[in-house]
Amino acid sequence: MTSNGFGKGVHALAPALPGSAEVRTVFGRYAAAVGALCAVVDGRPIGLVATSLAVGASFDPPMITFSCRKESTTWPMLRTAPRIGVSVLGQGQAAVCTRIAGPAADRFRGLDLYETAEGALFVKYAMTWLDCRISAEMEVGDHAVVVLELIEVGHDLATEPLIFLDGEFPALRRRSTAV
């Protein structure tokens, strides 16, 4: 055990105050995959980006979770869709992430998309596709936590995930498994 408490660079815990620099740093330093949650609602594409995806929330039935801010103007529209397409973006799709996270009028301009008969909307060339329906939603602090049941899934094993860390998209580098 080290004599300085928690380890190199951390000698004491700081209060977890809402909106504090400490909390923002901790949340920002958590590497996360990027999911585009999209559907066609009333004939138009609706979508948002989430780095709060948690897969494997349940295996039976298969479920995932994500959270979004209560102030979101997109989620109230997206939640009306019977099915939501979750595209876990792959490396090389940072511009796609930025586009979908941008102004609503421009979110889907120029993107390669696939729509299911049920209205789930997917980003082509993503790493993973999850066709979902909402199972539960609850308010938690300044966010809504949403549980999605997986209906259909697909995965491109040759594509690495797009990772969001410290406000950037660093490349994932796998260690060589050669001996």
Protein Blocks (a to p, Z undefined) as FASTA:
>chain_A
ZZelnaghiabdcdddehiaklmmmmmmmccddddddddeehiacddddfkbcehkbfbd
cdddddddfklmklmmmmmpmbdcdddddehilmmmmmmmmcfklmmgoiacdddfkopa
cdehiabdcddddfbdcdehjbccdddddfbdcddfkbccdddeehiacddddddfbZZ
